Amino acid sequence: MRRVKRTPPRGLFQDHDRFSGGIAFLILIFISVALWAWLIFSFA
């Protein structure tokens, strides 16, 4: 099997690929904190 090297898309997609990991991590933290806050306030 020959490997196909994917070239990174040009333009805004480079910045999106560069910051997508950090943004996804921040969104995950925000969702988890919001979920815990909702649970605490709902059972309080």
PyMOL Python script that loads the backbone (N, CA, C, O; Angstrom):
from pymol import cmd

cmd.read_pdbstr("""\
ATOM      1  N   MET A   1       0.849  -1.205   0.000  1.00  0.00           N
ATOM      2  CA  MET A   1       0.000   0.000   0.000  1.00  0.00           C
ATOM      3  C   MET A   1       0.883   1.253   0.000  1.00  0.00           C
ATOM      4  O   MET A   1       1.793   1.398   0.816  1.00  0.00           O
ATOM      5  N   ARG A   2       0.590   2.130  -0.920  1.00  0.00           N
ATOM      6  CA  ARG A   2       1.352   3.374  -0.954  1.00  0.00           C
ATOM      7  C   ARG A   2       0.656   4.444  -0.134  1.00  0.00           C
ATOM      8  O   ARG A   2      -0.570   4.553  -0.124  1.00  0.00           O
ATOM      9  N   ARG A   3       1.467   5.225   0.550  1.00  0.00           N
ATOM     10  CA  ARG A   3       0.900   6.241   1.428  1.00  0.00           C
ATOM     11  C   ARG A   3       0.596   7.520   0.642  1.00  0.00           C
ATOM     12  O   ARG A   3       1.401   7.971  -0.173  1.00  0.00           O
ATOM     13  N   VAL A   4      -0.544   8.074   0.894  1.00  0.00           N
ATOM     14  CA  VAL A   4      -0.930   9.329   0.252  1.00  0.00           C
ATOM     15  C   VAL A   4      -0.703  10.450   1.261  1.00  0.00           C
ATOM     16  O   VAL A   4      -1.339  10.495   2.313  1.00  0.00           O
ATOM     17  N   LYS A   5       0.200  11.337   0.926  1.00  0.00           N
ATOM     18  CA  LYS A   5       0.503  12.444   1.830  1.00  0.00           C
ATOM     19  C   LYS A   5      -0.531  13.550   1.634  1.00  0.00           C
ATOM     20  O   LYS A   5      -0.670  14.113   0.548  1.00  0.00           O
ATOM     21  N   ARG A   6      -1.248  13.842   2.713  1.00  0.00           N
ATOM     22  CA  ARG A   6      -2.262  14.896   2.633  1.00  0.00           C
ATOM     23  C   ARG A   6      -1.597  16.245   2.839  1.00  0.00           C
ATOM     24  O   ARG A   6      -0.962  16.490   3.865  1.00  0.00           O
ATOM     25  N   THR A   7      -1.749  17.112   1.856  1.00  0.00           N
ATOM     26  CA  THR A   7      -1.198  18.451   1.995  1.00  0.00           C
ATOM     27  C   THR A   7      -2.184  19.315   2.764  1.00  0.00           C
ATOM     28  O   THR A   7      -3.390  19.237   2.528  1.00  0.00           O
ATOM     29  N   PRO A   8      -1.689  20.134   3.680  1.00  0.00           N
ATOM     30  CA  PRO A   8      -2.599  20.979   4.449  1.00  0.00           C
ATOM     31  C   PRO A   8      -3.275  22.009   3.549  1.00  0.00           C
ATOM     32  O   PRO A   8      -2.617  22.605   2.697  1.00  0.00           O
ATOM     33  N   PRO A   9      -4.562  22.225   3.722  1.00  0.00           N
ATOM     34  CA  PRO A   9      -5.257  23.212   2.896  1.00  0.00           C
ATOM     35  C   PRO A   9      -4.733  24.620   3.154  1.00  0.00           C
ATOM     36  O   PRO A   9      -4.269  24.929   4.252  1.00  0.00           O
ATOM     37  N   ARG A  10      -4.811  25.458   2.143  1.00  0.00           N
ATOM     38  CA  ARG A  10      -4.255  26.791   2.281  1.00  0.00           C
ATOM     39  C   ARG A  10      -5.321  27.790   2.691  1.00  0.00           C
ATOM     40  O   ARG A  10      -6.518  27.564   2.509  1.00  0.00           O
ATOM     41  N   GLY A  11      -4.857  28.903   3.250  1.00  0.00           N
ATOM     42  CA  GLY A  11      -5.789  29.960   3.615  1.00  0.00           C
ATOM     43  C   GLY A  11      -6.138  29.883   5.095  1.00  0.00           C
ATOM     44  O   GLY A  11      -5.273  29.690   5.950  1.00  0.00           O
ATOM     45  N   LEU A  12      -7.434  30.040   5.374  1.00  0.00           N
ATOM     46  CA  LEU A  12      -7.875  30.092   6.766  1.00  0.00           C
ATOM     47  C   LEU A  12      -7.802  28.728   7.428  1.00  0.00           C
ATOM     48  O   LEU A  12      -7.779  28.636   8.656  1.00  0.00           O
ATOM     49  N   PHE A  13      -7.764  27.655   6.620  1.00  0.00           N
ATOM     50  CA  PHE A  13      -7.768  26.326   7.208  1.00  0.00           C
ATOM     51  C   PHE A  13      -6.465  26.026   7.942  1.00  0.00           C
ATOM     52  O   PHE A  13      -6.446  25.191   8.847  1.00  0.00           O
ATOM     53  N   GLN A  14      -5.376  26.697   7.564  1.00  0.00           N
ATOM     54  CA  GLN A  14      -4.130  26.479   8.296  1.00  0.00           C
ATOM     55  C   GLN A  14      -4.261  26.986   9.728  1.00  0.00           C
ATOM     56  O   GLN A  14      -3.880  26.296  10.674  1.00  0.00           O
ATOM     57  N   ASP A  15      -4.803  28.196   9.885  1.00  0.00           N
ATOM     58  CA  ASP A  15      -4.996  28.730  11.227  1.00  0.00           C
ATOM     59  C   ASP A  15      -6.010  27.882  11.991  1.00  0.00           C
ATOM     60  O   ASP A  15      -5.867  27.669  13.195  1.00  0.00           O
ATOM     61  N   HIS A  16      -7.039  27.396  11.282  1.00  0.00           N
ATOM     62  CA  HIS A  16      -8.050  26.569  11.955  1.00  0.00           C
ATOM     63  C   HIS A  16      -7.426  25.268  12.456  1.00  0.00           C
ATOM     64  O   HIS A  16      -7.701  24.836  13.576  1.00  0.00           O
ATOM     65  N   ASP A  17      -6.588  24.645  11.629  1.00  0.00           N
ATOM     66  CA  ASP A  17      -5.933  23.409  12.055  1.00  0.00           C
ATOM     67  C   ASP A  17      -4.938  23.686  13.178  1.00  0.00           C
ATOM     68  O   ASP A  17      -4.708  22.836  14.038  1.00  0.00           O
ATOM     69  N   ARG A  18      -4.360  24.863  13.163  1.00  0.00           N
ATOM     70  CA  ARG A  18      -3.358  25.185  14.181  1.00  0.00           C
ATOM     71  C   ARG A  18      -4.017  25.398  15.541  1.00  0.00           C
ATOM     72  O   ARG A  18      -3.477  24.980  16.566  1.00  0.00           O
ATOM     73  N   PHE A  19      -5.185  26.049  15.556  1.00  0.00           N
ATOM     74  CA  PHE A  19      -5.829  26.372  16.827  1.00  0.00           C
ATOM     75  C   PHE A  19      -6.986  25.442  17.161  1.00  0.00           C
ATOM     76  O   PHE A  19      -7.629  25.613  18.197  1.00  0.00           O
ATOM     77  N   SER A  20      -7.265  24.459  16.304  1.00  0.00           N
ATOM     78  CA  SER A  20      -8.431  23.605  16.543  1.00  0.00           C
ATOM     79  C   SER A  20      -8.244  22.777  17.813  1.00  0.00           C
ATOM     80  O   SER A  20      -9.207  22.547  18.544  1.00  0.00           O
ATOM     81  N   GLY A  21      -7.019  22.328  18.082  1.00  0.00           N
ATOM     82  CA  GLY A  21      -6.794  21.515  19.274  1.00  0.00           C
ATOM     83  C   GLY A  21      -7.037  22.309  20.545  1.00  0.00           C
ATOM     84  O   GLY A  21      -7.712  21.831  21.457  1.00  0.00           O
ATOM     85  N   GLY A  22      -6.492  23.519  20.613  1.00  0.00           N
ATOM     86  CA  GLY A  22      -6.676  24.335  21.810  1.00  0.00           C
ATOM     87  C   GLY A  22      -8.123  24.747  21.996  1.00  0.00           C
ATOM     88  O   GLY A  22      -8.635  24.758  23.115  1.00  0.00           O
ATOM     89  N   ILE A  23      -8.792  25.091  20.874  1.00  0.00           N
ATOM     90  CA  ILE A  23     -10.188  25.501  20.970  1.00  0.00           C
ATOM     91  C   ILE A  23     -11.051  24.325  21.422  1.00  0.00           C
ATOM     92  O   ILE A  23     -11.942  24.493  22.255  1.00  0.00           O
ATOM     93  N   ALA A  24     -10.793  23.141  20.878  1.00  0.00           N
ATOM     94  CA  ALA A  24     -11.566  21.968  21.278  1.00  0.00           C
ATOM     95  C   ALA A  24     -11.354  21.673  22.760  1.00  0.00           C
ATOM     96  O   ALA A  24     -12.294  21.296  23.460  1.00  0.00           O
ATOM     97  N   PHE A  25     -10.110  21.843  23.242  1.00  0.00           N
ATOM     98  CA  PHE A  25      -9.807  21.596  24.650  1.00  0.00           C
ATOM     99  C   PHE A  25     -10.545  22.592  25.531  1.00  0.00           C
ATOM    100  O   PHE A  25     -11.103  22.212  26.561  1.00  0.00           O
ATOM    101  N   LEU A  26     -10.555  23.873  25.136  1.00  0.00           N
ATOM    102  CA  LEU A  26     -11.255  24.889  25.921  1.00  0.00           C
ATOM    103  C   LEU A  26     -12.761  24.645  25.921  1.00  0.00           C
ATOM    104  O   LEU A  26     -13.422  24.835  26.942  1.00  0.00           O
ATOM    105  N   ILE A  27     -13.298  24.227  24.790  1.00  0.00           N
ATOM    106  CA  ILE A  27     -14.733  23.939  24.717  1.00  0.00           C
ATOM    107  C   ILE A  27     -15.070  22.754  25.619  1.00  0.00           C
ATOM    108  O   ILE A  27     -16.099  22.762  26.296  1.00  0.00           O
ATOM    109  N   LEU A  28     -14.209  21.734  25.633  1.00  0.00           N
ATOM    110  CA  LEU A  28     -14.443  20.579  26.477  1.00  0.00           C
ATOM    111  C   LEU A  28     -14.435  20.968  27.952  1.00  0.00           C
ATOM    112  O   LEU A  28     -15.282  20.510  28.719  1.00  0.00           O
ATOM    113  N   ILE A  29     -13.478  21.815  28.353  1.00  0.00           N
ATOM    114  CA  ILE A  29     -13.428  22.282  29.737  1.00  0.00           C
ATOM    115  C   ILE A  29     -14.680  23.101  30.067  1.00  0.00           C
ATOM    116  O   ILE A  29     -15.263  22.943  31.140  1.00  0.00           O
ATOM    117  N   PHE A  30     -15.091  23.976  29.141  1.00  0.00           N
ATOM    118  CA  PHE A  30     -16.265  24.817  29.383  1.00  0.00           C
ATOM    119  C   PHE A  30     -17.518  23.966  29.543  1.00  0.00           C
ATOM    120  O   PHE A  30     -18.341  24.236  30.419  1.00  0.00           O
ATOM    121  N   ILE A  31     -17.673  22.938  28.705  1.00  0.00           N
ATOM    122  CA  ILE A  31     -18.852  22.076  28.789  1.00  0.00           C
ATOM    123  C   ILE A  31     -18.849  21.305  30.104  1.00  0.00           C
ATOM    124  O   ILE A  31     -19.893  21.164  30.741  1.00  0.00           O
ATOM    125  N   SER A  32     -17.682  20.806  30.517  1.00  0.00           N
ATOM    126  CA  SER A  32     -17.619  20.038  31.761  1.00  0.00           C
ATOM    127  C   SER A  32     -17.939  20.923  32.966  1.00  0.00           C
ATOM    128  O   SER A  32     -18.672  20.510  33.865  1.00  0.00           O
ATOM    129  N   VAL A  33     -17.384  22.151  32.984  1.00  0.00           N
ATOM    130  CA  VAL A  33     -17.661  23.068  34.096  1.00  0.00           C
ATOM    131  C   VAL A  33     -19.134  23.454  34.120  1.00  0.00           C
ATOM    132  O   VAL A  33     -19.744  23.510  35.188  1.00  0.00           O
ATOM    133  N   ALA A  34     -19.708  23.722  32.951  1.00  0.00           N
ATOM    134  CA  ALA A  34     -21.122  24.086  32.898  1.00  0.00           C
ATOM    135  C   ALA A  34     -21.993  22.917  33.366  1.00  0.00           C
ATOM    136  O   ALA A  34     -22.996  23.132  34.047  1.00  0.00           O
ATOM    137  N   LEU A  35     -21.623  21.692  33.009  1.00  0.00           N
ATOM    138  CA  LEU A  35     -22.392  20.526  33.421  1.00  0.00           C
ATOM    139  C   LEU A  35     -22.334  20.350  34.935  1.00  0.00           C
ATOM    140  O   LEU A  35     -23.359  20.094  35.568  1.00  0.00           O
ATOM    141  N   TRP A  36     -21.140  20.484  35.520  1.00  0.00           N
ATOM    142  CA  TRP A  36     -21.021  20.375  36.968  1.00  0.00           C
ATOM    143  C   TRP A  36     -21.802  21.474  37.670  1.00  0.00           C
ATOM    144  O   TRP A  36     -22.462  21.214  38.676  1.00  0.00           O
ATOM    145  N   ALA A  37     -21.738  22.712  37.149  1.00  0.00           N
ATOM    146  CA  ALA A  37     -22.491  23.814  37.759  1.00  0.00           C
ATOM    147  C   ALA A  37     -23.990  23.536  37.688  1.00  0.00           C
ATOM    148  O   ALA A  37     -24.715  23.799  38.647  1.00  0.00           O
ATOM    149  N   TRP A  38     -24.461  23.002  36.550  1.00  0.00           N
ATOM    150  CA  TRP A  38     -25.887  22.692  36.416  1.00  0.00           C
ATOM    151  C   TRP A  38     -26.300  21.602  37.410  1.00  0.00           C
ATOM    152  O   TRP A  38     -27.368  21.691  38.016  1.00  0.00           O
ATOM    153  N   LEU A  39     -25.468  20.585  37.578  1.00  0.00           N
ATOM    154  CA  LEU A  39     -25.786  19.523  38.529  1.00  0.00           C
ATOM    155  C   LEU A  39     -25.830  20.065  39.953  1.00  0.00           C
ATOM    156  O   LEU A  39     -26.734  19.733  40.720  1.00  0.00           O
ATOM    157  N   ILE A  40     -24.850  20.902  40.306  1.00  0.00           N
ATOM    158  CA  ILE A  40     -24.800  21.433  41.670  1.00  0.00           C
ATOM    159  C   ILE A  40     -26.022  22.316  41.940  1.00  0.00           C
ATOM    160  O   ILE A  40     -26.646  22.204  42.995  1.00  0.00           O
ATOM    161  N   PHE A  41     -26.363  23.192  40.992  1.00  0.00           N
ATOM    162  CA  PHE A  41     -27.491  24.087  41.233  1.00  0.00           C
ATOM    163  C   PHE A  41     -28.825  23.350  41.152  1.00  0.00           C
ATOM    164  O   PHE A  41     -29.795  23.760  41.790  1.00  0.00           O
ATOM    165  N   SER A  42     -28.887  22.279  40.385  1.00  0.00           N
ATOM    166  CA  SER A  42     -30.151  21.558  40.261  1.00  0.00           C
ATOM    167  C   SER A  42     -30.436  20.736  41.521  1.00  0.00           C
ATOM    168  O   SER A  42     -31.594  20.600  41.918  1.00  0.00           O
ATOM    169  N   PHE A  43     -29.391  20.184  42.155  1.00  0.00           N
ATOM    170  CA  PHE A  43     -29.586  19.382  43.359  1.00  0.00           C
ATOM    171  C   PHE A  43     -29.451  20.191  44.638  1.00  0.00           C
ATOM    172  O   PHE A  43     -29.661  19.657  45.727  1.00  0.00           O
ATOM    173  N   ALA A  44     -29.106  21.462  44.531  1.00  0.00           N
ATOM    174  CA  ALA A  44     -28.944  22.280  45.731  1.00  0.00           C
ATOM    175  C   ALA A  44     -30.318  22.647  46.292  1.00  0.00           C
ATOM    176  O   ALA A  44     -30.407  23.336  47.308  1.00  0.00           O
TER     177      ALA A  44
END
""", "prot")
cmd.dss("prot")
cmd.show_as("cartoon", "prot")
cmd.util.cbc("prot")
cmd.orient("prot")
